[in-house]
Amino acid sequence: MAVNVDLWHGECREARVASEGDLEAVQYIISASPKNWRRILKGNLDPILALMGG
């Protein structure tokens, strides 16, 4: 499953399940394991550090 998130200047303006068209049109795709997404959403993992650390 993929999620399309509209981020603008630090604000999340929208989040929804991504369609095939979304996946073809986006500039960036960020992927992570379900475990790490849970850690990010709970505030236990900094998303920038996770992204930079692979």
Buried (B, 14 or more C-beta within 10 A) or exposed (E): EEEBEEEEEEEEEEEEEBEEEEEEEEEEEEEBEEEBBEBBEEEEBEBEEBEEEE
